[in-house]
Amino acid sequence: MSEHRSLARALLLSKHTLKRARGVILATAGLLALFQTVMIAVAGSIQQSGSFEQLGALLPPFVRQLLGPTIASFLSYAGIVSVGYYHIAVMGAVIAVSIALATVPASEIETGFLELIMARPLARHWMVTRAIAVLALVTVFILAAMVAATWTALETMAPPQVTWPTPRLIVSLAANLGALMLCWGGVAMAIGSGSRRRAVAAGSAGWLALATFLLDYVGRLWRPAEAVAWLSPFRYYSPLDLVMGRPLPLNNLAILAAIAVAGFGAAYFLLAKRDLQR
């Protein structure tokens, strides 16, 4: 009976968290869904004007070097449609949402809200379990909104006789992006569970994400940096391989999932051991 009551309280706490964050969640999902629609409109305009070859000529040499053999797949209708799942702005938005949700426990400690919660018979582990559940639910919601917008826009806006991205490609890109979200959610949750200030936790996770993104970027262009580039989680986020027609790399997904699980595990441990006083 006690465990049942704890679960009921944890569900109420999850509902409270979602209610507080609903504005950011809905705005992010709506903007990313709109971005998918805009990219499909852009791809259709380029297709009808026959400008894909001209677009390729405008790319700087370093971009051509970075894309390598993927440039042919990228400069196609399906390739432009797929950009919405790995554009740097999209990556930044979803990682920011993950960090914001993952650092909720740090915010509750900072404001004293967690002390009020713990005044009732509720085990500490529910604080982390709740945060993980909310993060997973929001990840699925945002990705579902993006996929739904993609297929709705393709059905209504795609020019005739163009090759659409396959359902497998879209689902694989969404799954890859979801794994990246959970990965950084785990990292941010671990940092937040050991921090007294949410701003410090979120800022640290954000700077770490930026630093590792730049490390991966440099590692792809400069051979000496490859020796340490494997430390970046972005090294295991490979959407361009999917655009080229390769299967979803399960080993890369496993590594991102392992980072997420390690972060969640560290969050359980740190929150269980720390003083909850502000």
N, C-alpha and C positions, 0 to 999 in steps of 0.2 A: 504494500500500500504506500509506503514511504517513497519507494522508487517511482511509483505511478504519479504521486504528487510532485515529485521533483521534475519528472518529464513534462507534466502539465505546466509547471512554472517556467521551465525552459522554453516551452512553446510560446507562452505568453511573452517571455523576454525576446524571443526571435521576432514575434509580431511587432513588438515595440521598436526593435532595431529597424525592421523593414519600414515601419511607418515614419520613423525619423529620417530615413535615407531615401524615401520614395521619390522625392523631387529629383535628386541626382540620378537615381536609377532610371526613372522614366525619361528624363532629359537625355541621358547618354544613349539609351536604347533608341529613342526617337531620332536623334541626330545621326546615329550610325545607320539606321534604316534609311533615312533620307539620303545619306551619303551613297549608299548602295544604289538607290534610284538615280541619283545624279550621275554616277559613274556609268550606269547603263545608258543613260541619255547621251553622255559624252561619247561612249563607244559606238553608239548608233550613228551619231553625227560624223565621226571620223570614218566609219565604214561607208556611209553614203557619199562622202566626199572623196573617198579613195586616198586618204592622206596618211595611211600607216607608214608607207615608205618615206615620205617627207618627215614624219615624226621621228623615225629612226635616225635620219641624217642630222636632226637637231640635237641629239643626245651627245653630251660631252664625252670625250674619250675615256675618262675614268669611270663613267657610268657603264659604257660598253664593256670595259674590263671587268667591272664588278658583276654585271649580268652574264657575261661570257656567252655560252651556247644558249642560255635561256632567252636571249634577246628576241629570237624569232617567235617563240611562244608568247613572250610578253607583248610584242607588237602585233596583236591580233585581237579580234573582237572578244573572244573568250578571255584572253589575257588581260585586257583593259577592265572587263567586268570583274575579274578576280582581284584586281588591285585593292578593292575595298576591304579585303580581309588581311592585308599585310602592309598597308600604307602606314608610314611612321606615325601619322596623326591618330590613326585608329589604334595602333599598338599603344601609343601614349595614353589615349583615353581609357582603354580597358584596364591597363596596368594601374592608372591613377584610381579608378573605381575599386580595384582589388585592394590596393593599399589603404584606401579610405575605410573600407569595410573591415579589413583585417586588423586595423588599429583601433577599432571600437572599444575593446577591453581597456586599452591604455586611456582612452577618453573617460571611461566610466570610473577608473581609479582616480584620475586627475580631478574629476568633479565630485567625488565622494559617493556617486551613485552606486558603485559596487559594494560599498560598506552597507548601504541600506538593503541591497539584495541579499547579502550574506547574513543579515540579521535574521532571515528566515532559514529554515533547514534546507539548504540547497548546496550540494557539493560543488567545489570550485571547478571541477572538470567540465561542468555544464556551461561555464562561461566560454570556454574554448570550443566545446562541441557546438554551442549555439552559433558562434562566429563562423565556424567551418560550414555549417548547414546553410547559413545566410549567404556566404560567399559562393557556395556551389549553386544555390538556387538562383542567385542573381546572374551568375555566369551563364547558366542555361537560358535564362530569360533574355539576356542581351543577345546571345548568339542566335536564339530562335527568332528574335525580331529581325536580325540581319538576314538570315536565310529566307524568312517569309517575304521580306521586302525584295530580295533578289529575285525570287521566282515570280512574285507578283509583277514586278517591273519588266521582267523578261517576257511574260505572257502578254503584257499590254503595250510594250514599247519597242521590242526587238524588231529590227527590219526583217523582211522576208529573206529566206535563203542564207541566213548567217548561221554559223556553228556556235551553238550555245556551250557554255562550260557544262560538263557532265554533272549530274547530281552527286556522283562519287567525289568529284573534285571539290564542289562547294562544301559538302559535308566534311571532307578531309581538312579543308582550310579552316572551317569553323572549329573542328576538334583540335587542330593544332593551336589555334588562337586560344581556345579554352584551356588547354594544357599550360600555355604561357601565363594566363591569368591566375590559375590556381598555383602555379609555381611562385609567382611574385606575391600572391596572397599568403603563402606559407612563409616566405622570407619575412614579409612585413609583420605577420602575426608573431613570429619568434622575436623580432626586434621589439614590437609593441608590448609583449608580455614581460619584458625586462625593463621597460621604460616607465618613468613617472609622468612624462609629458607626451601627449599625442603628437604635438607638432614636431618634437624631436624624433619620435619613432617614424612618422610619415616622411619627414624630411630625410632621415637617414636611409630609409628604404628607397625613396625617390632618387637620391644621389647615387646610391649603389646601382640602381637600374640604369641610370644614365652612364655611369662609369663602365659597367659591363657591356652595355650596348656599343659604346665607343671602342672598347677592347675588341669586341667581335668584328666591328667594322674595319678597324686597323688590321686585325689578323687576316682578314680576307684579301687585303690589298698589299700587305707588307709581310713577306715570308718570315723574317726574324720574329715577328709578333705571334706567329702560330704556336710557338712553344708554350705560351701562357694563355692563348685565346680559348683553350678548352675549359678554362675556369668560368667563362661567361655562359649563363643559361641561354643566351641568344644564339650560341653556337649550335644548340640543339633545336632551334626553331627554324625550320627550313621550308617555307612556303613556296619558294621559287622552284624547288625540286618537284613539288606537287604540280605546279603549273606546266612543267615540262613533261608531265605524264607519268612520273615515277610514283610508285605506291607510297602510302603514308608510312614514314619510317618509324616502326614500332619501338626500335631501340631509343630513338630520340624522345619519343613520347614517354617511354619508361624512365628516362633520366629526368625529364621535367616533373613527372609524377613523383619520383623519388625525392627530388628537392622539396616539393610541396609537402610530402609526408614527413620528411625530416624537420621542416619548419613547424608543422603542426605538432609533432612530437616534442620539439623544443619548447613550444608555447605551453603545452600541458605541464612540462617539467618546471619551467620558470614560474608560471603562475601558481603552481602548487607550493613552491618554496619561498616565494617572496612575501614581504610585508605589504598588506593592502592599504596601510595608512598613507594618506597623502603627504 
